[in-house]
């Protein structure tokens, strides 16, 4: 559960959850299943099915604390107490979700060390940008995703160096160009502020892609304002 405290009352067969910080409704989530925990740091553990737990533990042990510490040096104290991760079946409809205290991640990402690092760090960044402060409406989701992407790349630069971040940025920019060619540069999904109507194609596309176009553009803007170099595209 995305909560700062939890307790189980055996006599009543009830779980109790408490979140001491205000959060928007979209960040409230509950997961149930055959999940086992393993500590991977002083304030982090992974939850996974028993067959996945050894892999998840070995790949993330010590790393999450390193990323949290780097983020704290950049953006201030981590306010949520714990940072746990639960690995979900491949049927989970998105790669990851930044629920406070308990990030949800699709288990198939364990097959790629690089994507595991990038996506977990992105969710860590959401602890400051998207969770502690967030956009007022779904039409402004680019603010949450754009700021989190910028923060994510500052964290990767802090922990792995500029070359790692430039390579990841170049990869994402190439994916951005390919997606824009597929959808068309005039697609409403490519706008910074997308007008959402319930049930429309625009709504499904925007929420499904999590506004990757605008967040990439916002990252480029912040990077240029900070005076950092950008990867060159051949």
Backbone bond lengths (Angstrom), bond angles and torsions (degrees), N, CA, C in turn:
res aa  C-N    CA-C-N  psi(-1)  N-CA   C-N-CA  omega(-1)  CA-C   N-CA-C  phi
1 X - - - 1.462 - - 1.525 109.50 -
2 X 1.328 116.04 140.40 1.464 120.23 176.54 1.529 108.91 -76.00
3 X 1.335 115.51 79.30 1.461 121.44 -176.49 1.520 109.31 -147.19
4 X 1.341 115.67 155.22 1.459 119.90 -179.40 1.522 112.07 -82.49
5 X 1.335 117.66 -22.24 1.456 121.00 179.70 1.525 109.26 -140.09
6 X 1.322 115.51 146.54 1.460 119.96 175.96 1.519 108.93 -146.67
7 X 1.316 115.69 152.96 1.462 120.87 179.61 1.519 108.76 -152.52
8 X 1.329 115.66 150.25 1.462 121.34 178.82 1.519 108.96 -119.68
9 X 1.325 116.36 124.17 1.462 122.26 177.82 1.525 107.47 -99.10
10 X 1.325 116.11 103.00 1.460 120.43 -172.81 1.522 112.10 -63.42
11 X 1.340 116.99 -38.80 1.459 119.76 -178.21 1.529 111.74 -62.01
12 X 1.326 116.30 -33.97 1.461 120.76 -178.51 1.526 112.48 -96.40
13 X 1.334 116.12 -14.51 1.457 119.33 -176.34 1.512 112.49 66.68
14 X 1.333 116.20 32.65 1.461 120.91 -175.41 1.526 111.40 -121.26
15 X 1.321 114.92 141.85 1.460 121.79 170.76 1.526 108.53 -100.34
16 X 1.318 115.87 138.16 1.462 121.17 177.81 1.527 108.90 -118.74
17 X 1.326 116.11 133.52 1.460 121.62 -179.42 1.525 109.41 -124.70
18 X 1.329 114.76 147.25 1.463 119.91 179.35 1.524 109.31 -141.01
19 X 1.327 115.86 132.93 1.461 121.70 174.72 1.523 107.98 -119.00
20 X 1.317 116.36 116.69 1.465 119.93 -174.70 1.520 113.14 -82.08
21 X 1.339 117.62 -14.48 1.456 120.78 179.79 1.528 110.22 -106.71
22 X 1.318 117.84 144.32 1.473 119.26 175.85 1.525 110.79 -69.07
23 X 1.324 116.47 136.75 1.464 121.62 178.21 1.523 108.86 -137.58
24 X 1.331 117.54 151.29 1.466 119.66 174.38 1.525 110.41 -68.84
25 X 1.316 116.20 157.05 1.464 121.12 -173.85 1.522 112.68 -60.83
26 X 1.338 118.12 -30.52 1.464 119.09 -175.89 1.526 112.70 -69.82
27 X 1.338 117.48 -11.25 1.460 120.93 179.29 1.529 112.95 -96.79
28 X 1.317 117.71 3.10 1.467 121.07 177.79 1.522 108.59 -90.37
29 X 1.327 116.77 122.89 1.462 120.20 -176.45 1.522 110.26 -147.90
30 X 1.317 115.27 151.44 1.462 122.45 -179.24 1.521 108.31 -135.56
31 X 1.323 116.82 135.60 1.460 120.98 177.41 1.521 108.81 -127.74
32 X 1.331 115.94 142.19 1.463 121.37 178.33 1.521 108.53 -138.91
33 X 1.316 116.64 143.65 1.456 119.90 179.47 1.517 110.97 165.59
34 X 1.316 115.87 -171.51 1.464 121.78 178.59 1.521 108.33 -82.12
35 X 1.329 115.66 77.95 1.458 122.13 -173.96 1.525 110.44 -115.64
36 X 1.327 115.31 137.74 1.455 121.60 178.12 1.525 109.13 -120.94
37 X 1.344 118.40 143.97 1.464 120.63 -178.62 1.525 112.65 -98.52
38 X 1.325 114.57 157.08 1.464 121.35 171.79 1.521 107.84 -151.06
39 X 1.318 116.61 131.47 1.459 120.74 179.36 1.526 110.15 -71.19
40 X 1.345 115.51 138.21 1.463 120.59 177.09 1.526 111.17 -126.05
41 X 1.335 116.80 3.94 1.452 121.24 -179.83 1.510 109.88 -179.31
42 X 1.332 117.72 175.98 1.463 121.01 -176.86 1.523 114.37 -65.55
43 X 1.325 117.84 -21.31 1.465 120.08 179.01 1.526 111.74 -135.72
44 X 1.323 115.85 23.31 1.466 119.83 -176.98 1.521 111.02 -140.92
45 X 1.316 114.95 146.98 1.459 121.73 169.34 1.518 108.54 -146.54
46 X 1.315 115.32 159.47 1.457 120.38 173.83 1.519 108.75 -106.27
47 X 1.323 114.74 147.51 1.456 123.09 172.71 1.520 107.15 -119.02
48 X 1.317 116.49 130.92 1.458 119.88 -178.89 1.524 109.36 -159.92
49 X 1.326 115.12 165.01 1.456 118.91 172.28 1.527 108.77 -63.55
50 X 1.323 117.93 149.52 1.471 120.42 -174.80 1.524 114.14 -52.16
51 X 1.333 117.82 -35.36 1.466 119.95 -177.95 1.526 112.37 -70.83
52 X 1.339 117.41 -21.20 1.463 121.36 -178.34 1.524 113.27 -100.45
53 X 1.315 116.47 -16.31 1.464 120.06 -171.26 1.531 113.43 -59.69
54 X 1.336 120.56 -44.64 1.476 118.79 179.69 1.526 113.23 -59.92
55 X 1.334 117.09 -41.40 1.466 120.16 179.79 1.521 110.97 -66.13
56 X 1.330 116.57 -46.69 1.461 120.34 -179.72 1.522 111.10 -61.09
57 X 1.317 116.41 -41.00 1.465 120.65 -178.97 1.524 111.35 -66.50
58 X 1.319 116.93 -45.70 1.464 120.01 -177.02 1.526 111.95 -66.25
59 X 1.335 117.39 -33.19 1.460 119.97 -176.98 1.526 113.19 -81.08
60 X 1.329 117.41 -22.54 1.465 119.63 -174.62 1.527 113.90 -115.27
61 X 1.306 117.99 -6.72 1.463 120.36 -177.26 1.532 110.83 -59.89
62 X 1.315 116.25 121.35 1.457 122.39 179.85 1.510 114.59 83.21
63 X 1.327 117.82 -23.71 1.465 120.62 -174.57 1.524 111.92 -73.59
64 X 1.325 117.37 -41.99 1.464 120.18 -176.73 1.523 110.93 -62.29
65 X 1.321 117.25 -40.44 1.466 119.86 177.89 1.522 110.85 -64.02
66 X 1.321 116.71 -37.04 1.462 120.67 176.35 1.525 110.65 -61.42
67 X 1.330 116.91 -42.92 1.467 120.60 -179.30 1.521 111.29 -70.25
68 X 1.325 117.01 -40.63 1.465 119.90 177.73 1.527 110.82 -62.62
69 X 1.320 116.95 -42.58 1.466 120.67 -179.57 1.523 111.01 -64.49
70 X 1.334 116.65 -40.30 1.464 119.94 177.42 1.522 110.51 -63.62
71 X 1.328 116.82 -42.08 1.461 120.48 178.99 1.528 111.16 -64.38
72 X 1.319 117.04 -38.54 1.467 120.09 178.95 1.522 111.36 -65.82
73 X 1.311 117.23 -36.27 1.468 119.42 176.84 1.526 111.07 -64.43
74 X 1.312 115.88 -31.83 1.465 120.24 -177.92 1.522 113.07 -86.91
75 X 1.337 117.36 -39.05 1.466 120.45 -167.01 1.524 115.10 -124.75
76 X 1.328 117.80 0.71 1.454 119.27 178.39 1.518 112.06 101.58
77 X 1.334 117.13 178.74 1.467 121.65 -173.11 1.529 113.26 -59.32
78 X 1.318 114.64 145.29 1.466 122.08 173.62 1.524 107.96 -77.73
79 X 1.315 117.78 119.42 1.467 121.72 -168.68 1.523 114.57 -89.81
80 X 1.338 118.67 -9.61 1.458 120.23 -167.37 1.528 114.06 -95.03
81 X 1.323 117.72 0.64 1.465 119.26 178.86 1.518 111.86 81.75
82 X 1.319 116.71 -88.39 1.461 121.38 -179.46 1.526 110.68 -96.10
83 X 1.352 114.00 153.27 1.464 120.01 169.33 1.525 107.16 -129.81
84 X 1.319 115.81 93.88 1.456 121.76 179.51 1.524 109.96 -103.75
85 X 1.317 115.62 160.40 1.464 122.09 -178.98 1.518 108.57 -131.09
86 X 1.323 116.68 134.29 1.459 120.82 174.03 1.527 108.44 -117.92
87 X 1.330 115.64 131.47 1.460 121.40 178.99 1.525 109.17 -96.09
88 X 1.331 114.68 125.27 1.456 121.76 -173.87 1.522 111.15 -107.77
89 X 1.332 117.79 161.66 1.473 120.89 -178.93 1.526 112.13 -60.38
90 X 1.338 117.42 160.49 1.471 121.07 -179.94 1.524 114.03 -59.60
91 X 1.319 118.30 -16.08 1.465 120.86 177.51 1.526 112.65 -74.74
92 X 1.333 117.94 -9.59 1.465 120.52 175.76 1.527 108.23 -56.33
93 X 1.350 118.60 127.15 1.470 120.42 -166.05 1.522 116.12 -73.38
94 X 1.328 119.22 -12.83 1.463 120.94 178.01 1.527 108.65 -131.36
95 X 1.331 116.07 168.84 1.466 119.35 -178.07 1.519 110.91 -68.91
96 X 1.330 116.93 -46.10 1.461 119.81 -175.56 1.521 110.01 -157.06
97 X 1.335 115.03 158.53 1.462 121.40 177.13 1.515 108.68 -142.35
98 X 1.338 115.04 130.98 1.463 122.69 -169.81 1.521 114.08 -85.52
99 X 1.318 119.10 44.90 1.463 120.21 179.53 1.531 110.02 -59.12
100 X 1.333 118.47 131.11 1.466 120.24 -176.65 1.526 112.04 -56.11
101 X 1.316 115.73 136.78 1.466 124.43 177.71 1.523 113.31 75.41
102 X 1.333 118.21 -23.28 1.464 120.69 -176.54 1.529 109.55 -145.82
103 X 1.325 116.18 94.25 1.464 120.91 177.70 1.522 110.24 -74.79
104 X 1.328 116.10 132.97 1.463 122.13 175.66 1.528 108.23 -93.75
105 X 1.333 117.59 130.96 1.463 121.37 179.25 1.526 109.16 -139.10
106 X 1.318 115.47 140.90 1.456 120.86 178.03 1.532 109.33 -69.49
107 X 1.322 116.91 137.04 1.466 120.52 -172.70 1.521 113.28 -70.41
108 X 1.328 117.99 -25.07 1.467 119.89 -178.38 1.524 112.50 -64.34
109 X 1.336 117.42 -17.16 1.465 120.04 -179.91 1.530 111.23 -69.73
110 X 1.326 117.13 -15.40 1.464 119.95 177.66 1.526 111.91 -64.40
111 X 1.326 117.41 -15.44 1.461 120.56 179.03 1.524 112.34 -74.72
112 X 1.333 117.87 -15.80 1.464 121.58 -177.61 1.521 109.81 -125.09
113 X 1.323 116.94 112.01 1.461 120.16 179.62 1.521 111.60 -62.11
114 X 1.348 116.51 -39.69 1.462 120.05 -176.11 1.527 111.42 -66.16
115 X 1.340 116.88 -48.38 1.457 119.46 -179.33 1.523 111.11 -67.77
116 X 1.327 117.40 -32.82 1.462 120.61 176.91 1.523 109.98 -61.02
117 X 1.327 116.87 -47.34 1.460 121.34 179.41 1.527 110.79 -60.71
118 X 1.329 116.44 -50.83 1.462 120.80 -174.80 1.521 111.30 -63.69
119 X 1.327 116.87 -45.03 1.463 119.02 -175.03 1.521 112.46 -73.75
120 X 1.325 118.16 -36.13 1.464 118.54 176.40 1.529 110.06 -67.08
121 X 1.326 117.63 -41.93 1.465 119.79 178.25 1.526 110.56 -62.78
122 X 1.327 117.21 -36.85 1.468 119.93 176.92 1.527 110.59 -61.10
123 X 1.336 116.84 -42.15 1.467 119.61 179.06 1.529 110.86 -70.00
124 X 1.326 117.22 -34.94 1.466 120.08 173.62 1.526 109.89 -58.82
125 X 1.330 116.87 -44.25 1.466 121.14 -179.83 1.520 111.73 -60.76
126 X 1.324 116.73 -32.56 1.468 120.09 178.19 1.536 111.98 -63.95
127 X 1.315 117.99 -19.71 1.464 119.70 177.99 1.520 111.20 -60.10
128 X 1.325 116.46 -27.55 1.462 121.92 176.14 1.528 111.33 -98.89
129 X 1.320 116.78 -41.97 1.467 121.73 -174.26 1.529 109.39 -117.02
130 X 1.320 115.70 99.66 1.457 121.42 -177.49 1.514 111.67 125.33
131 X 1.337 116.93 -32.87 1.462 120.71 178.27 1.527 111.66 -105.53
132 X 1.332 116.40 -53.66 1.466 119.16 178.04 1.530 110.83 -68.37
133 X 1.315 116.19 -37.18 1.466 122.50 174.50 1.518 106.69 -141.68
134 X 1.318 116.98 140.33 1.460 118.97 -175.43 1.518 110.63 -145.34
135 X 1.324 114.90 174.03 1.462 120.94 179.33 1.528 110.54 -73.17
136 X 1.323 115.61 153.51 1.465 120.32 -177.08 1.519 112.51 -77.87
137 X 1.339 117.41 -31.20 1.460 120.91 -177.41 1.522 109.65 -136.03
138 X 1.344 115.85 163.66 1.465 120.73 178.41 1.521 111.14 -63.82
139 X 1.317 117.37 -26.26 1.461 120.03 179.96 1.523 111.98 -66.77
140 X 1.314 117.26 -17.40 1.466 121.57 -179.79 1.529 111.87 -108.21
141 X 1.338 117.24 25.03 1.457 120.18 -179.18 1.531 112.51 -60.85
142 X 1.333 116.57 -22.35 1.465 119.89 178.07 1.526 111.66 -60.22
143 X 1.329 117.55 -27.38 1.462 119.72 177.85 1.527 110.89 -65.44
144 X 1.322 116.08 -48.68 1.465 120.29 179.66 1.520 111.21 -63.15
145 X 1.333 116.26 -49.87 1.463 119.61 -176.37 1.531 112.06 -71.65
146 X 1.318 116.40 -37.63 1.457 119.33 -179.88 1.519 112.50 -65.81
147 X 1.329 116.49 -46.82 1.461 120.07 179.14 1.526 111.20 -66.12
148 X 1.338 116.94 -38.32 1.465 119.93 178.89 1.524 111.02 -65.75
149 X 1.329 117.17 -37.62 1.461 120.12 178.40 1.523 110.90 -66.72
150 X 1.326 116.45 -42.30 1.463 119.58 176.07 1.531 110.44 -61.06
151 X 1.341 116.43 -46.09 1.467 120.46 179.84 1.522 111.04 -63.63
152 X 1.325 116.55 -40.35 1.469 121.37 178.70 1.523 110.67 -57.27
153 X 1.322 116.85 -44.63 1.466 119.73 -176.29 1.524 111.94 -74.98
154 X 1.312 117.24 -26.39 1.469 118.82 170.85 1.530 110.07 -66.60
155 X 1.332 116.43 -38.66 1.466 120.66 -179.97 1.526 110.68 -68.04
156 X 1.341 117.40 -43.78 1.468 118.94 179.67 1.523 111.05 -65.21
157 X 1.323 117.11 -35.39 1.468 119.59 176.69 1.519 110.50 -65.36
158 X 1.329 116.21 -39.60 1.463 121.44 179.75 1.529 111.52 -64.73
159 X 1.325 116.98 -36.87 1.465 120.17 -172.77 1.531 113.78 -98.74
160 X 1.340 117.52 -30.66 1.469 119.83 -174.71 1.524 113.78 -122.37
161 X 1.323 117.55 -6.90 1.454 120.20 177.74 1.517 113.11 98.68
162 X 1.327 115.05 163.26 1.463 121.55 -175.41 1.521 112.27 -66.42
163 X 1.333 117.68 -33.08 1.467 120.07 -177.64 1.525 110.94 -62.69
164 X 1.333 116.77 -41.85 1.470 120.96 178.20 1.524 110.09 -60.35
165 X 1.333 116.18 -46.60 1.459 120.28 -178.11 1.519 111.53 -65.76
166 X 1.319 117.51 -40.56 1.462 120.46 179.25 1.523 111.25 -63.98
167 X 1.321 116.91 -39.86 1.466 119.98 179.03 1.522 110.57 -65.43
168 X 1.328 116.97 -44.47 1.469 120.28 178.87 1.520 110.98 -64.41
169 X 1.339 116.89 -39.43 1.460 120.70 179.00 1.521 111.13 -65.06
170 X 1.318 116.61 -42.39 1.462 120.25 178.70 1.523 110.92 -62.30
171 X 1.318 116.37 -40.56 1.465 120.68 178.22 1.521 110.61 -62.41
172 X 1.338 116.53 -45.21 1.465 120.37 -179.06 1.528 111.18 -67.98
173 X 1.325 116.87 -37.57 1.461 119.44 178.69 1.524 111.08 -65.09
174 X 1.322 116.15 -38.28 1.459 119.21 176.64 1.527 110.21 -63.49
175 X 1.334 116.38 -41.78 1.463 119.97 176.93 1.525 110.70 -63.34
176 X 1.337 116.58 -36.82 1.464 121.11 177.88 1.527 110.89 -62.41
177 X 1.330 116.56 -46.77 1.464 120.00 179.80 1.525 111.10 -62.60
178 X 1.326 116.63 -40.57 1.463 119.57 179.56 1.524 111.01 -65.87
179 X 1.323 116.82 -38.98 1.458 119.96 -179.79 1.527 111.13 -69.08
180 X 1.325 116.42 -37.82 1.461 119.19 179.27 1.522 111.09 -68.64
181 X 1.335 116.95 -34.81 1.465 119.11 175.35 1.525 110.53 -65.97
182 X 1.331 115.79 -36.00 1.461 120.25 -179.53 1.529 111.33 -69.35
183 X 1.329 116.75 -44.83 1.464 121.20 -175.68 1.525 112.78 -87.66
184 X 1.341 115.99 -24.01 1.456 119.96 -175.31 1.520 110.53 96.94
185 X 1.335 116.22 137.46 1.462 120.04 -176.43 1.522 112.74 -66.22
186 X 1.329 117.29 -20.08 1.463 120.58 178.91 1.525 112.51 -92.68
187 X 1.319 116.97 7.69 1.464 120.12 -179.65 1.527 110.31 -62.76
188 X 1.331 118.20 138.31 1.474 120.01 178.23 1.523 112.82 -61.81
189 X 1.331 117.38 -21.82 1.462 120.43 179.38 1.522 111.10 -68.53
190 X 1.344 117.07 -21.04 1.458 120.83 -177.55 1.524 113.25 -84.27
191 X 1.313 116.92 -3.86 1.459 119.89 -179.24 1.526 110.70 -79.12
192 X 1.327 115.74 151.89 1.458 119.17 175.69 1.521 110.57 -64.15
193 X 1.319 116.76 -48.44 1.460 120.52 178.74 1.522 108.46 -108.08
194 X 1.313 115.55 112.90 1.456 121.47 -176.52 1.520 109.22 -100.81
195 X 1.320 116.26 127.63 1.457 120.73 176.40 1.523 108.91 -79.79
196 X 1.308 116.01 115.71 1.457 120.87 -175.58 1.519 111.02 -101.15
197 X 1.316 115.13 131.09 1.454 121.75 172.69 1.520 107.45 -119.63
198 X 1.331 118.07 131.00 1.475 120.11 -176.62 1.523 112.16 -53.67
199 X 1.338 115.31 129.78 1.449 120.68 175.00 1.510 115.54 83.36
200 X 1.333 118.31 -1.83 1.455 119.95 -178.05 1.515 110.56 -83.12
201 X 1.332 115.90 162.18 1.458 121.20 177.32 1.513 110.53 -59.74
202 X 1.325 116.10 -38.27 1.465 120.39 -179.33 1.520 110.51 -60.42
203 X 1.331 117.17 -42.05 1.456 120.59 179.91 1.519 110.75 -61.69
204 X 1.331 116.53 -46.61 1.459 119.89 -176.61 1.520 111.25 -67.72
205 X 1.324 116.92 -40.15 1.460 119.74 -179.88 1.516 111.36 -65.97
206 X 1.324 116.13 -45.13 1.455 119.86 -175.60 1.518 111.32 -65.80
207 X 1.324 117.01 -46.76 1.452 119.32 -178.94 1.517 110.74 -71.89
208 X 1.325 117.31 -30.28 1.457 120.06 179.30 1.513 112.59 -70.41
209 X 1.335 117.20 -38.98 1.463 120.56 -179.91 1.514 111.90 -90.36
210 X 1.325 117.47 -6.88 1.464 123.19 -179.82 1.521 111.02 56.72
211 X 1.326 115.07 36.52 1.468 121.25 173.01 1.520 112.14 55.22
212 X 1.338 116.71 49.26 1.467 119.55 -178.25 1.518 112.09 -62.84
213 X 1.330 118.34 -34.88 1.463 119.93 -179.32 1.527 111.27 -60.63
214 X 1.332 118.99 -57.26 1.465 119.40 -178.39 1.522 113.51 -61.40
215 X 1.324 118.62 -37.39 1.458 118.19 -176.95 1.523 110.15 -68.25
216 X 1.324 117.86 -33.62 1.461 119.79 175.86 1.522 110.47 -66.12
217 X 1.329 116.55 -41.13 1.459 120.07 179.21 1.524 111.39 -65.37
218 X 1.327 116.69 -40.31 1.460 119.96 179.44 1.522 110.67 -66.15
219 X 1.333 116.69 -38.47 1.463 119.60 176.48 1.526 110.79 -60.18
220 X 1.328 116.40 -44.36 1.460 120.03 179.47 1.524 110.96 -61.41
221 X 1.328 116.61 -40.77 1.459 120.56 179.41 1.519 110.92 -61.72
222 X 1.334 117.27 -49.72 1.456 120.92 -178.61 1.527 111.26 -63.78
223 X 1.337 116.07 -38.52 1.457 119.44 -179.50 1.525 110.71 -64.48
224 X 1.328 115.65 -42.36 1.466 119.28 178.82 1.527 111.21 -65.00
225 X 1.335 116.82 -41.36 1.462 120.32 179.29 1.527 111.19 -64.34
226 X 1.338 116.16 -32.00 1.462 120.17 179.95 1.520 112.07 -80.24
227 X 1.335 116.57 -8.53 1.453 119.94 178.47 1.510 114.14 80.43
228 X 1.342 117.65 14.44 1.466 120.24 -179.98 1.521 110.07 -83.40
229 X 1.327 115.53 155.62 1.459 119.93 179.75 1.515 110.13 -80.90
230 X 1.323 115.99 150.82 1.451 122.41 179.22 1.522 109.73 -110.65
231 X 1.326 117.53 152.21 1.462 119.24 176.26 1.518 110.33 -68.01
232 X 1.319 116.36 143.46 1.458 120.89 179.34 1.517 109.64 -88.33
233 X 1.307 115.59 140.42 1.458 121.00 179.65 1.522 108.31 -106.24
234 X 1.328 116.43 122.01 1.459 120.75 -177.72 1.525 110.60 -70.25
